[in-house]
Amino acid sequence: MSKVAIFKAFEEMPDSRRKQGTRHSLQLCLALFTLAVAAVNQGFLAIGDWLKYHHQELKDLFHVEGIPSYSAIRRVLLQVDYLDYAGTLANFFWCEARSRRNH
């Protein structure tokens, strides 16, 4: 399991997907989406290009066998409650900013 902070931030998010056929964790998909958007990728094709370009680095960073495609991430996002995602992300950035300010 990854120890990357953005991955851990999504651990408590509910995953409403069926377990059958699920290859990538909700946490990984949301972390990759968040990083791709933070890297100024607009749209799923741009996110897909970013994922392909950084494929090996992302596998190494998150300690995973494979990286989901942009369409897999899109399917996850269609099932995620936006308010849960936004709240989790807001808490993550607030906690990270606060902890950095204290050091």
C-alpha positions, 0 to 999 in steps of 0.5 A, spaced: 500 500 500 502 506 498 504 511 503 503 517 499 499 523 503 494 524 497 493 516 496 492 516 504 487 522 504 482 518 500 482 512 504 476 513 508 472 515 502 466 510 500 467 506 494 460 504 491 463 500 486 462 492 485 468 488 487 468 484 481 472 486 476 475 492 480 482 492 478 484 499 481 483 502 488 478 508 489 484 511 492 489 510 487 484 513 481 482 519 485 490 520 487 492 520 480 486 524 478 488 529 483 495 529 481 493 530 473 489 536 474 494 539 479 499 538 473 494 542 469 491 537 465 484 539 462 480 533 460 481 526 460 485 525 454 490 530 457 490 526 463 491 520 459 497 522 456 500 525 462 498 518 465 502 514 459 508 519 459 509 518 467 507 511 467 513 508 470 514 514 475 507 513 478 508 505 478 514 506 482 511 512 487 505 508 488 508 501 489 502 498 484 503 493 478 499 498 473 496 505 472 489 505 470 487 508 464 483 515 463 477 511 462 477 507 468 479 514 472 473 517 468 468 511 470 470 512 478 469 519 478 462 518 475 460 514 481 464 518 486 460 523 490 462 530 489 461 533 496 465 527 499 471 528 494 471 536 495 471 535 502 476 530 503 481 534 498 479 540 502 481 537 509 487 534 505 490 541 503 488 544 509 492 539 514 498 539 509 498 547 509 497 547 516 503 542 518 508 545 513 506 552 517 508 549 523 515 546 521 
